[in-house]
Amino acid sequence: MSQLNVSLPPALKAWVESRVAEGRFSSASDYVRHLLRRDQDEAADETEWLRKLIAESRDSEIIEKEPEDILEEIVAERNKRYG
């Protein structure tokens, strides 16, 4: 396994240490790996959601909305889903 060193401000370091102390994670590395996997899953979900939107648009009829309005709707929906 490769190694990556990360600098954290004291408050984040304390947060990581508290999560490990709770017993859900065996080490800070275990916790960070968990967070990275969760981020990967969320990115994959977002990609799938966008692919579905593209597929729906290909299957739909011509609409009267302006492209900018459609993009604003997509961005607003994305922000609701993923913050």
N, CA, C and O atoms as a GROMACS GRO file, in nm:
protein
  332
    1MET      N    1   0.085  -0.117   0.000
    1MET     CA    2   0.000   0.000   0.000
    1MET      C    3   0.090   0.123   0.000
    1MET      O    4   0.192   0.127   0.068
    2SER      N    5   0.050   0.223  -0.078
    2SER     CA    6   0.129   0.346  -0.082
    2SER      C    7   0.090   0.437   0.034
    2SER      O    8  -0.011   0.417   0.100
    3GLN      N    9   0.174   0.537   0.055
    3GLN     CA   10   0.155   0.626   0.169
    3GLN      C   11   0.133   0.767   0.121
    3GLN      O   12   0.193   0.810   0.021
    4LEU      N   13   0.048   0.841   0.191
    4LEU     CA   14   0.018   0.980   0.161
    4LEU      C   15   0.013   1.054   0.293
    4LEU      O   16  -0.061   1.016   0.384
    5ASN      N   17   0.090   1.160   0.304
    5ASN     CA   18   0.089   1.241   0.426
    5ASN      C   19  -0.001   1.362   0.405
    5ASN      O   20   0.006   1.427   0.300
    6VAL      N   21  -0.084   1.392   0.503
    6VAL     CA   22  -0.180   1.502   0.493
    6VAL      C   23  -0.164   1.590   0.616
    6VAL      O   24  -0.158   1.540   0.729
    7SER      N   25  -0.159   1.720   0.594
    7SER     CA   26  -0.154   1.814   0.705
    7SER      C   27  -0.295   1.861   0.737
    7SER      O   28  -0.372   1.896   0.648
    8LEU      N   29  -0.328   1.861   0.864
    8LEU     CA   30  -0.460   1.903   0.909
    8LEU      C   31  -0.448   2.011   1.016
    8LEU      O   32  -0.354   2.010   1.096
    9PRO      N   33  -0.541   2.105   1.016
    9PRO     CA   34  -0.543   2.200   1.127
    9PRO      C   35  -0.582   2.126   1.255
    9PRO      O   36  -0.642   2.019   1.248
   10PRO      N   37  -0.548   2.181   1.371
   10PRO     CA   38  -0.574   2.112   1.497
   10PRO      C   39  -0.719   2.066   1.516
   10PRO      O   40  -0.743   1.957   1.569
   11ALA      N   41  -0.814   2.146   1.474
   11ALA     CA   42  -0.955   2.109   1.494
   11ALA      C   43  -0.991   1.983   1.414
   11ALA      O   44  -1.063   1.897   1.464
   12LEU      N   45  -0.943   1.973   1.291
   12LEU     CA   46  -0.971   1.854   1.211
   12LEU      C   47  -0.897   1.732   1.265
   12LEU      O   48  -0.951   1.621   1.264
   13LYS      N   49  -0.776   1.752   1.310
   13LYS     CA   50  -0.701   1.641   1.369
   13LYS      C   51  -0.775   1.588   1.491
   13LYS      O   52  -0.786   1.466   1.509
   14ALA      N   53  -0.825   1.677   1.574
   14ALA     CA   54  -0.901   1.636   1.692
   14ALA      C   55  -1.028   1.561   1.651
   14ALA      O   56  -1.066   1.464   1.715
   15TRP      N   57  -1.092   1.606   1.544
   15TRP     CA   58  -1.212   1.539   1.496
   15TRP      C   59  -1.180   1.396   1.452
   15TRP      O   60  -1.251   1.302   1.489
   16VAL      N   61  -1.074   1.380   1.376
   16VAL     CA   62  -1.034   1.247   1.330
   16VAL      C   63  -1.004   1.159   1.451
   16VAL      O   64  -1.047   1.044   1.457
   17GLU      N   65  -0.930   1.212   1.545
   17GLU     CA   66  -0.895   1.133   1.664
   17GLU      C   67  -1.019   1.094   1.743
   17GLU      O   68  -1.026   0.984   1.799
   18SER      N   69  -1.118   1.184   1.749
   18SER     CA   70  -1.241   1.151   1.823
   18SER      C   71  -1.319   1.041   1.752
   18SER      O   72  -1.378   0.955   1.818
   19ARG      N   73  -1.321   1.042   1.619
   19ARG     CA   74  -1.391   0.938   1.543
   19ARG      C   75  -1.323   0.803   1.566
   19ARG      O   76  -1.391   0.701   1.579
   20VAL      N   77  -1.192   0.802   1.570
   20VAL     CA   78  -1.119   0.677   1.596
   20VAL      C   79  -1.145   0.631   1.739
   20VAL      O   80  -1.165   0.512   1.764
   21ALA      N   81  -1.146   0.725   1.832
   21ALA     CA   82  -1.168   0.691   1.974
   21ALA      C   83  -1.307   0.631   1.997
   21ALA      O   84  -1.325   0.553   2.090
   22GLU      N   85  -1.404   0.667   1.914
   22GLU     CA   86  -1.539   0.611   1.925
   22GLU      C   87  -1.541   0.461   1.895
   22GLU      O   88  -1.634   0.390   1.933
   23GLY      N   89  -1.437   0.414   1.828
   23GLY     CA   90  -1.427   0.272   1.800
   23GLY      C   91  -1.480   0.228   1.665
   23GLY      O   92  -1.472   0.109   1.632
   24ARG      N   93  -1.533   0.318   1.586
   24ARG     CA   94  -1.584   0.280   1.454
   24ARG      C   95  -1.472   0.256   1.354
   24ARG      O   96  -1.490   0.186   1.254
   25PHE      N   97  -1.356   0.315   1.381
   25PHE     CA   98  -1.241   0.305   1.291
   25PHE      C   99  -1.119   0.264   1.371
   25PHE      O  100  -1.102   0.306   1.485
   26SER      N  101  -1.036   0.181   1.310
   26SER     CA  102  -0.920   0.131   1.383
   26SER      C  103  -0.805   0.231   1.387
   26SER      O  104  -0.717   0.222   1.472
   27SER      N  105  -0.806   0.326   1.293
   27SER     CA  106  -0.698   0.425   1.288
   27SER      C  107  -0.743   0.545   1.205
   27SER      O  108  -0.848   0.542   1.141
   28ALA      N  109  -0.662   0.649   1.209
   28ALA     CA  110  -0.691   0.767   1.126
   28ALA      C  111  -0.691   0.728   0.979
   28ALA      O  112  -0.772   0.778   0.901
   29SER      N  113  -0.600   0.641   0.940
   29SER     CA  114  -0.594   0.596   0.801
   29SER      C  115  -0.722   0.524   0.761
   29SER      O  116  -0.774   0.543   0.651
   30ASP      N  117  -0.772   0.440   0.850
   30ASP     CA  118  -0.896   0.368   0.824
   30ASP      C  119  -1.012   0.465   0.803
   30ASP      O  120  -1.094   0.447   0.713
   31TYR      N  121  -1.018   0.568   0.886
   31TYR     CA  122  -1.124   0.670   0.874
   31TYR      C  123  -1.112   0.746   0.742
   31TYR      O  124  -1.213   0.766   0.674
   32VAL      N  125  -0.992   0.788   0.706
   32VAL     CA  126  -0.972   0.861   0.581
   32VAL      C  127  -1.006   0.773   0.461
   32VAL      O  128  -1.068   0.821   0.366
   33ARG      N  129  -0.968   0.646   0.463
   33ARG     CA  130  -1.005   0.554   0.354
   33ARG      C  131  -1.157   0.544   0.342
   33ARG      O  132  -1.211   0.544   0.231
   34HIS      N  133  -1.225   0.537   0.456
   34HIS     CA  134  -1.372   0.532   0.457
   34HIS      C  135  -1.430   0.657   0.389
   34HIS      O  136  -1.520   0.647   0.306
   35LEU      N  137  -1.378   0.774   0.425
   35LEU     CA  138  -1.427   0.899   0.367
   35LEU      C  139  -1.402   0.904   0.216
   35LEU      O  140  -1.487   0.949   0.140
   36LEU      N  141  -1.286   0.857   0.174
   36LEU     CA  142  -1.255   0.857   0.032
   36LEU      C  143  -1.346   0.762  -0.046
   36LEU      O  144  -1.391   0.794  -0.155
   37ARG      N  145  -1.372   0.644   0.010
   37ARG     CA  146  -1.464   0.550  -0.056
   37ARG      C  147  -1.604   0.609  -0.067
   37ARG      O  148  -1.670   0.595  -0.170
   38ARG      N  149  -1.648   0.675   0.039
   38ARG     CA  150  -1.780   0.738   0.037
   38ARG      C  151  -1.786   0.846  -0.069
   38ARG      O  152  -1.887   0.859  -0.139
   39ASP      N  153  -1.680   0.924  -0.082
   39ASP     CA  154  -1.674   1.028  -0.185
   39ASP      C  155  -1.678   0.966  -0.324
   39ASP      O  156  -1.745   1.018  -0.413
   40GLN      N  157  -1.606   0.856  -0.344
   40GLN     CA  158  -1.609   0.786  -0.473
   40GLN      C  159  -1.751   0.738  -0.505
   40GLN      O  160  -1.797   0.753  -0.618
   41ASP      N  161  -1.818   0.682  -0.408
   41ASP     CA  162  -1.955   0.635  -0.428
   41ASP      C  163  -2.049   0.749  -0.466
   41ASP      O  164  -2.131   0.736  -0.557
   42GLU      N  165  -2.035   0.862  -0.396
   42GLU     CA  166  -2.120   0.978  -0.426
   42GLU      C  167  -2.092   1.031  -0.567
   42GLU      O  168  -2.184   1.070  -0.638
   43ALA      N  169  -1.965   1.033  -0.606
   43ALA     CA  170  -1.930   1.078  -0.742
   43ALA      C  171  -1.989   0.984  -0.846
   43ALA      O  172  -2.038   1.029  -0.949
   44ALA      N  173  -1.984   0.855  -0.820
   44ALA     CA  174  -2.042   0.757  -0.912
   44ALA      C  175  -2.193   0.775  -0.921
   44ALA      O  176  -2.250   0.767  -1.030
   45ASP      N  177  -2.259   0.800  -0.807
   45ASP     CA  178  -2.404   0.824  -0.807
   45ASP      C  179  -2.438   0.948  -0.888
   45ASP      O  180  -2.534   0.949  -0.965
   46GLU      N  181  -2.358   1.052  -0.872
   46GLU     CA  182  -2.383   1.176  -0.945
   46GLU      C  183  -2.364   1.154  -1.095
   46GLU      O  184  -2.444   1.204  -1.175
   47THR      N  185  -2.262   1.081  -1.133
   47THR     CA  186  -2.238   1.052  -1.273
   47THR      C  187  -2.354   0.974  -1.332
   47THR      O  188  -2.400   1.003  -1.443
   48GLU      N  189  -2.402   0.875  -1.259
   48GLU     CA  190  -2.516   0.795  -1.306
   48GLU      C  191  -2.640   0.882  -1.320
   48GLU      O  192  -2.715   0.868  -1.417
   49TRP      N  193  -2.663   0.971  -1.225
   49TRP     CA  194  -2.778   1.061  -1.231
   49TRP      C  195  -2.770   1.149  -1.356
   49TRP      O  196  -2.870   1.169  -1.424
   50LEU      N  197  -2.651   1.203  -1.385
   50LEU     CA  198  -2.634   1.287  -1.505
   50LEU      C  199  -2.654   1.205  -1.632
   50LEU      O  200  -2.713   1.254  -1.728
   51ARG      N  201  -2.605   1.081  -1.634
   51ARG     CA  202  -2.625   0.996  -1.751
   51ARG      C  203  -2.774   0.970  -1.775
   51ARG      O  204  -2.819   0.968  -1.890
   52LYS      N  205  -2.850   0.950  -1.667
   52LYS     CA  206  -2.994   0.930  -1.681
   52LYS      C  207  -3.061   1.054  -1.738
   52LYS      O  208  -3.150   1.044  -1.822
   53LEU      N  209  -3.018   1.172  -1.692
   53LEU     CA  210  -3.074   1.296  -1.745
   53LEU      C  211  -3.045   1.309  -1.895
   53LEU      O  212  -3.132   1.350  -1.972
   54ILE      N  213  -2.925   1.274  -1.935
   54ILE     CA  214  -2.889   1.281  -2.076
   54ILE      C  215  -2.973   1.184  -2.157
   54ILE      O  216  -3.023   1.218  -2.264
   55ALA      N  217  -2.989   1.062  -2.106
   55ALA     CA  218  -3.071   0.962  -2.176
   55ALA      C  219  -3.215   1.009  -2.188
   55ALA      O  220  -3.276   0.993  -2.293
   56GLU      N  221  -3.270   1.066  -2.081
   56GLU     CA  222  -3.407   1.117  -2.085
   56GLU      C  223  -3.421   1.228  -2.189
   56GLU      O  224  -3.520   1.235  -2.261
   57SER      N  225  -3.320   1.313  -2.195
   57SER     CA  226  -3.328   1.424  -2.291
   57SER      C  227  -3.322   1.373  -2.434
   57SER      O  228  -3.387   1.428  -2.523
   58ARG      N  229  -3.243   1.269  -2.457
   58ARG     CA  230  -3.236   1.212  -2.592
   58ARG      C  231  -3.369   1.149  -2.632
   58ARG      O  232  -3.406   1.152  -2.750
   59ASP      N  233  -3.440   1.093  -2.536
   59ASP     CA  234  -3.567   1.026  -2.563
   59ASP      C  235  -3.686   1.121  -2.567
   59ASP      O  236  -3.794   1.083  -2.610
   60SER      N  237  -3.665   1.244  -2.523
   60SER     CA  238  -3.777   1.338  -2.515
   60SER      C  239  -3.795   1.412  -2.647
   60SER      O  240  -3.712   1.408  -2.737
   61GLU      N  241  -3.908   1.479  -2.653
   61GLU     CA  242  -3.936   1.561  -2.770
   61GLU      C  243  -3.872   1.697  -2.751
   61GLU      O  244  -3.818   1.727  -2.645
   62ILE      N  245  -3.878   1.778  -2.852
   62ILE     CA  246  -3.822   1.914  -2.847
   62ILE      C  247  -3.899   1.994  -2.744
   62ILE      O  248  -4.022   1.987  -2.736
   63ILE      N  249  -3.826   2.070  -2.665
   63ILE     CA  250  -3.890   2.152  -2.563
   63ILE      C  251  -3.867   2.300  -2.594
   63ILE      O  252  -3.780   2.336  -2.674
   64GLU      N  253  -3.944   2.382  -2.531
   64GLU     CA  254  -3.941   2.526  -2.557
   64GLU      C  255  -3.845   2.601  -2.466
   64GLU      O  256  -3.824   2.721  -2.487
   65LYS      N  257  -3.787   2.537  -2.368
   65LYS     CA  258  -3.700   2.605  -2.272
   65LYS      C  259  -3.567   2.642  -2.338
   65LYS      O  260  -3.519   2.576  -2.430
   66GLU      N  261  -3.509   2.748  -2.285
   66GLU     CA  262  -3.376   2.789  -2.329
   66GLU      C  263  -3.272   2.698  -2.264
   66GLU      O  264  -3.292   2.653  -2.151
   67PRO      N  265  -3.161   2.670  -2.332
   67PRO     CA  266  -3.057   2.584  -2.273
   67PRO      C  267  -3.007   2.633  -2.138
   67PRO      O  268  -2.978   2.552  -2.049
   68GLU      N  269  -2.996   2.766  -2.122
   68GLU     CA  270  -2.949   2.821  -1.995
   68GLU      C  271  -3.045   2.787  -1.881
   68GLU      O  272  -3.002   2.759  -1.769
   69ASP      N  273  -3.176   2.791  -1.911
   69ASP     CA  274  -3.276   2.758  -1.810
   69ASP      C  275  -3.268   2.611  -1.770
   69ASP      O  276  -3.280   2.576  -1.652
   70ILE      N  277  -3.248   2.526  -1.869
   70ILE     CA  278  -3.235   2.383  -1.842
   70ILE      C  279  -3.112   2.357  -1.756
   70ILE      O  280  -3.118   2.280  -1.660
   71LEU      N  281  -3.002   2.421  -1.791
   71LEU     CA  282  -2.879   2.404  -1.714
   71LEU      C  283  -2.897   2.452  -1.570
   71LEU      O  284  -2.850   2.387  -1.477
   72GLU      N  285  -2.965   2.564  -1.552
   72GLU     CA  286  -2.992   2.613  -1.416
   72GLU      C  287  -3.073   2.512  -1.336
   72GLU      O  288  -3.047   2.491  -1.218
   73GLU      N  289  -3.173   2.450  -1.400
   73GLU     CA  290  -3.254   2.348  -1.332
   73GLU      C  291  -3.169   2.228  -1.292
   73GLU      O  292  -3.182   2.174  -1.182
   74ILE      N  293  -3.082   2.185  -1.382
   74ILE     CA  294  -2.995   2.071  -1.353
   74ILE      C  295  -2.902   2.103  -1.237
   74ILE      O  296  -2.885   2.021  -1.147
   75VAL      N  297  -2.842   2.221  -1.239
   75VAL     CA  298  -2.751   2.261  -1.131
   75VAL      C  299  -2.826   2.270  -0.998
   75VAL      O  300  -2.774   2.228  -0.895
   76ALA      N  301  -2.945   2.326  -1.000
   76ALA     CA  302  -3.024   2.337  -0.878
   76ALA      C  303  -3.058   2.199  -0.824
   76ALA      O  304  -3.048   2.176  -0.703
   77GLU      N  305  -3.098   2.108  -0.910
   77GLU     CA  306  -3.130   1.970  -0.867
   77GLU      C  307  -3.005   1.901  -0.812
   77GLU      O  308  -3.011   1.832  -0.711
   78ARG      N  309  -2.892   1.921  -0.879
   78ARG     CA  310  -2.766   1.862  -0.833
   78ARG      C  311  -2.732   1.914  -0.694
   78ARG      O  312  -2.691   1.837  -0.607
   79ASN      N  313  -2.747   2.042  -0.673
   79ASN     CA  314  -2.716   2.101  -0.542
   79ASN      C  315  -2.809   2.049  -0.434
   79ASN      O  316  -2.766   2.030  -0.320
   80LYS      N  317  -2.936   2.025  -0.467
   80LYS     CA  318  -3.028   1.966  -0.370
   80LYS      C  319  -2.985   1.825  -0.333
   80LYS      O  320  -2.992   1.786  -0.216
   81ARG      N  321  -2.941   1.748  -0.432
   81ARG     CA  322  -2.904   1.608  -0.410
   81ARG      C  323  -2.770   1.593  -0.340
   81ARG      O  324  -2.756   1.510  -0.250
   82TYR      N  325  -2.672   1.673  -0.380
   82TYR     CA  326  -2.534   1.649  -0.336
   82TYR      C  327  -2.473   1.764  -0.258
   82TYR      O  328  -2.356   1.758  -0.219
   83GLY      N  329  -2.550   1.867  -0.235
   83GLY     CA  330  -2.500   1.978  -0.154
   83GLY      C  331  -2.405   2.059  -0.228
   83GLY      O  332  -2.353   2.157  -0.175
   0.00000   0.00000   0.00000
